[in-house]
């Protein structure tokens, strides 16, 4: 490949040496984890007004209405007394029922749940330092970096905690998050979350959820669930994703694109096992495009789940992905797509396909 690539390079392309994700071992200090608990670049400018509900899906319009109402009162100082609807809007109302103090957006992948969650964060009338936004993985990683008590102390003064991609993958996470959110609710923190799974069914198909039913029920009690129906907007009315390119095309484009990385897909999967998922965002720092050769089916579930996290971080950062080998809809085997993590895998396929479409422009420049 090297000789044919060298022969095909232009003088400008020859000066650009691609980056390599496999050569990176990022270190992420705890203060960076806290500082980065804001909506990612893709969702930095979204608002309720930029969300376009599908006219055939009234639940999408209803979700916007409820979330806009949810922001009312979120700018007020935390109050640990009994509260009104969602825990907000009526301070010190002893006779009001202690209902859920959060909203939970449930729906399939690609219906705009993260868009709405980020819009809620932006609409909340509080300083950025008083509201936090992160994925479920990032939240559990924060606890690992700071320790449980320090995480409670850090987040207790917030008006709002937004948790994207809420999933319980093991019993340890179940107990940890149940305890954490309970303490934050007691401190007056509002909660908002997105997931592909209803709160009462978290963990189903992944572990013996029945053994942790109390914790799971405790989690669901914090939220009012809002179902959002619809099809994947990332592919609504758009052309099919481009077919994979040749190794030579991917390599040539990587050399010709400033800030592009170039790695073999099997080697990247091996490398992800040596980097904690909390560092996958840092792994892509400064990367303008990811170029992968020899894409093939993911060999096992642990590797597949790591790839899902990387796909999410690339999508958040709007990093196009150019690849050779198999198309992304063949990454996960039939057994995986029927198992407990199937919704995660479908989300990853959807997001990687969107990023592959974005990468077309890189090839067209050649």
C-alpha positions in Angstrom: 0.0 0.0 0.0 2.8 2.4 0.8 4.4 2.3 -2.6 1.2 2.9 -4.5 0.2 5.6 -2.0 3.5 7.4 -2.4 3.2 7.3 -6.1 -0.2 8.8 -6.0 0.4 11.7 -3.6 0.6 15.2 -4.6 3.5 17.4 -3.3 1.1 19.1 -0.9 -0.3 15.8 0.4 3.2 14.4 0.9 3.9 17.1 3.5 1.0 16.1 5.7 1.6 13.2 8.0 -1.6 11.7 9.4 -2.2 11.5 13.1 -2.7 8.1 14.7 -5.3 7.4 17.4 -3.4 4.2 18.2 -0.3 6.3 19.2 -2.2 8.3 21.8 -2.5 7.6 25.5 -4.3 10.7 26.8 -4.4 11.6 30.4 -7.5 13.5 31.6 -7.3 15.3 34.9 -10.4 15.3 37.1 -10.8 19.1 36.7 -11.1 18.7 33.0 -13.9 16.1 33.5 -15.8 18.6 35.5 -15.1 21.5 33.2 -16.3 19.5 30.1 -19.7 18.7 31.6 -21.4 21.0 29.1 -23.2 20.1 25.8 -20.7 18.9 23.2 -19.8 21.0 20.1 -22.5 19.4 17.9 -25.2 20.6 20.4 -23.6 23.9 21.4 -26.0 26.0 19.4 -29.2 23.9 19.5 -32.3 25.3 21.1 -36.0 24.3 21.5 -36.7 26.6 18.5 -34.3 24.7 16.3 -35.9 21.4 17.0 -38.1 20.5 14.1 -40.9 18.1 15.3 -42.1 15.5 12.8 -45.8 16.5 12.1 -46.7 12.9 12.1 -45.4 12.4 15.6 -47.3 14.5 18.1 -45.2 13.2 21.0 -42.3 15.3 19.7 -44.2 18.5 19.9 -45.5 17.5 23.3 -42.0 16.9 24.6 -40.9 20.4 23.6 -43.9 21.8 25.5 -43.2 19.9 28.6 -39.5 20.6 28.6 -40.1 24.4 28.1 -42.4 24.3 31.1 -39.8 22.3 33.1 -37.3 25.2 32.9 -39.7 27.4 34.9 -38.2 27.9 38.3 -34.9 26.2 37.6 -33.1 29.4 38.1 -34.3 29.7 41.7 -32.0 28.8 44.6 -32.1 25.1 45.6 -34.6 24.4 48.3 -34.7 21.0 50.0 -38.2 21.5 51.3 -41.2 19.7 49.8 -41.9 20.9 46.2 -44.6 21.0 43.6 -44.8 19.4 40.2 -41.4 18.0 39.2 -40.2 19.4 42.5 -40.2 23.0 41.2 -42.4 26.1 41.1 -43.9 26.0 44.6 -41.4 26.4 47.4 -42.4 25.1 50.8 -45.8 23.5 50.0 -46.1 20.9 52.8 -49.3 19.4 51.4 -48.0 18.9 47.8 -47.1 15.4 46.8 -43.5 14.6 46.5 -43.6 13.7 42.8 -40.6 13.0 40.5 -38.0 15.7 40.3 -36.8 15.0 36.8 -37.8 14.3 33.2 -36.8 11.2 31.3 -36.9 11.3 27.5 -37.5 7.8 26.2 -37.4 6.9 22.6 -35.6 5.2 19.7 -32.3 6.5 18.3 -32.3 9.5 16.1 -35.6 11.1 17.3 -33.7 14.2 18.7 -33.5 13.3 22.4 -30.0 14.7 22.8 -31.0 17.9 20.9 -33.9 18.4 23.4 -31.7 17.6 26.4 -29.1 20.1 25.3 -31.8 22.7 24.6 -33.1 22.2 28.2 -29.5 22.9 29.5 -29.2 26.0 27.4 -32.7 27.3 28.4 -32.2 26.8 32.1 -31.7 30.3 33.6 -28.5 29.6 35.5 -24.8 30.1 35.1 -23.0 27.3 33.2 -21.2 26.5 36.4 -24.5 25.7 38.1 -25.7 23.2 35.5 -24.0 20.0 34.2 -24.4 18.0 31.0 -22.8 14.6 30.4 -23.3 11.1 29.2 -24.0 8.3 31.7 -20.5 7.0 31.1 -19.0 10.4 31.8 -21.0 10.7 35.0 -19.8 7.3 36.3 -16.2 8.2 35.2 -16.5 11.5 37.2 -17.3 9.5 40.3 -14.3 7.3 39.6 -12.0 10.3 39.3 -13.3 12.4 42.2 -14.7 9.8 44.5 -18.3 9.5 45.5 -18.4 12.1 48.3 -16.5 14.7 46.3 -18.9 14.1 43.3 -21.9 14.7 45.5 -20.3 17.8 46.9 -19.4 19.1 43.4 -22.9 18.6 41.9 -25.1 19.4 44.9 -25.0 23.1 44.3 -26.2 22.7 40.7 -29.7 23.6 39.5 -29.7 20.9 36.8 -28.0 17.7 35.9 -28.5 16.4 32.4 -27.6 12.8 31.7 -27.5 11.6 28.1 -27.6 8.0 27.0 -28.7 6.7 30.4 -28.0 3.0 30.6 -27.3 0.5 33.4 -24.8 -2.0 32.2 -23.9 -3.7 35.4 -25.1 -4.0 39.1 -22.3 -1.8 40.4 -23.5 1.1 38.2 -27.1 0.5 39.4 -26.3 0.9 43.1 -23.8 3.8 42.4 -26.1 5.9 40.3 -29.2 5.2 42.4 -27.4 6.4 45.5 -25.8 9.4 43.8 -29.0 10.7 42.2 -30.9 10.2 45.5 -28.5 12.5 47.3 -28.6 15.1 44.5 -32.4 15.1 44.5 -32.3 15.6 48.3 -30.0 18.6 47.7 -32.5 20.1 45.3 -30.9 19.3 42.0 -33.2 18.9 39.0 -32.6 15.9 36.8 -33.1 15.3 33.1 -32.1 12.2 31.2 -32.3 10.5 27.8 -32.4 6.8 27.0 -33.6 4.1 24.7 -35.0 2.2 27.7 -37.8 3.1 30.1 -36.6 3.8 33.6 -38.3 0.7 35.1 -36.6 -1.5 32.5 -33.0 -0.3 32.9 -30.6 -3.2 33.0 -33.0 -5.6 31.4 -31.2 -8.1 29.2 -27.8 -7.1 30.6 -27.7 -8.5 34.1 -30.0 -10.0 36.7 -32.0 -6.8 37.0 -34.6 -8.5 39.3 -31.9 -8.8 42.0 -31.5 -5.0 42.0 -35.2 -4.1 41.5 -35.2 -1.8 44.6 -32.4 0.3 43.2 -34.0 0.4 39.7 -37.4 1.4 41.1 -35.7 4.0 43.2 -34.1 5.5 40.0 -37.4 5.5 38.1 -39.1 7.3 41.0 -37.0 10.4 40.3 -38.3 10.9 36.8 -41.4 11.5 34.8 -41.1 9.6 31.6 -41.8 11.3 28.3 -42.1 9.0 25.3 -40.8 10.5 22.0 -41.8 8.5 18.9 -40.4 8.9 15.4 -37.9 7.7 12.9 -34.2 8.4 12.8 -33.9 12.0 11.7 -30.2 11.5 10.6 -31.4 9.5 7.6 -34.9 11.0 7.1 -35.1 11.8 3.4 -31.3 11.6 2.9 -29.4 9.5 0.4 -27.9 6.2 1.5 -24.5 6.3 3.1 -21.6 6.0 0.7 -20.1 2.6 0.2 -16.7 1.9 1.8 -13.7 3.3 -0.1 -10.6 1.4 -1.1 -7.6 1.3 1.3 -5.7 3.5 -1.2 -8.4 6.2 -1.3 -8.6 6.3 2.5 -4.8 6.5 2.9 -4.5 9.2 0.2 -7.2 11.3 1.8 -5.7 11.0 5.2 -2.4 12.3 3.9 -4.1 15.1 2.1 -6.4 16.2 4.9 -4.9 18.4 7.6 -5.6 17.0 11.1 -6.8 13.6 9.8 -5.9 10.4 11.6 -5.1 7.1 9.9 -5.4 3.7 11.6 -6.2 0.1 10.8 -9.6 -0.7 12.3 -8.5 -4.0 14.0 -5.5 -2.1 15.5 -7.8 0.7 16.8 -10.1 -1.8 18.4 -7.2 -3.3 20.3 -6.0 0.1 21.3 -9.4 1.1 22.7 -9.0 -1.8 25.2 -5.9 0.0 26.6 -7.6 3.4 27.0 -10.3 4.0 29.5 -13.6 5.1 27.9 -13.6 8.3 29.9 -10.6 9.3 27.8 -12.1 8.6 24.3 -13.0 12.3 24.0 -9.4 13.3 24.7 -8.2 10.6 22.3 -9.8 12.6 19.5 -8.5 16.1 20.6 -7.5 18.1 17.5 -8.5 15.3 15.1 -10.5 16.8 12.1 -11.2 13.5 10.4 -10.9 9.8 11.3 -9.7 7.5 8.5 -9.9 3.8 9.0 -8.8 0.9 6.8 -9.9 -2.7 6.9 -13.2 -2.3 8.8 -14.5 -5.7 9.7 -17.1 -7.2 12.1 -16.5 -6.4 15.8 -15.3 -9.7 17.4 -17.0 -9.5 20.9 -19.4 -7.6 23.0 -16.8 -5.8 25.2 -15.1 -4.5 22.1 -18.4 -3.5 20.6 -19.4 -1.5 23.7 -16.1 0.4 23.6 -16.7 1.2 19.9 -20.1 2.5 20.8 -18.5 5.0 23.2 -16.0 6.1 20.6 -18.7 6.5 18.0 -20.6 8.8 20.4 -17.6 11.0 21.1 -16.9 11.3 17.3 -20.5 12.2 16.6 -20.6 14.7 19.5 -17.5 16.4 18.0 -18.7 16.2 14.4 -15.6 14.3 13.2 -16.2 12.7 9.8 -15.2 9.1 9.4 -13.8 7.7 6.2 -13.4 4.0 6.0 -12.5 1.0 3.8 -13.6 -2.6 4.3 -17.2 -3.5 5.3 -20.0 -0.9 5.6 -20.9 0.2 9.1 -24.2 -1.6 9.1 -22.2 -4.9 9.2 -20.1 -4.0 12.2 -22.3 -5.9 14.7 -23.3 -9.6 14.3 -26.9 -10.8 14.4 -26.6 -12.0 18.0 -25.4 -8.6 19.2 -28.3 -6.9 17.3 -30.8 -9.1 19.1 -29.3 -8.8 22.6 -29.6 -6.5 25.5 -27.3 -3.8 24.0 -29.0 -3.8 20.6 -30.2 -0.2 20.9 -26.7 1.0 21.6 -25.4 -0.8 18.5 -28.2 0.6 16.3 -27.4 4.1 17.6 -23.7 3.6 16.8 -24.5 2.4 13.3 -26.8 5.4 12.7 -24.2 7.9 14.0 -21.2 6.3 12.1 -23.3 6.3 8.9 -24.0 10.0 9.3 -20.3 10.6 9.9 -19.4 8.5 6.8 -21.8 10.7 4.8 -20.0 13.8 6.1 -16.6 12.3 5.0 -17.7 12.2 1.3 -16.6 15.8 0.9 -13.0 14.9 1.9 -12.8 12.5 -1.0 -14.4 14.9 -3.4 -11.6 17.4 -2.7 -9.0 15.0 -4.1 
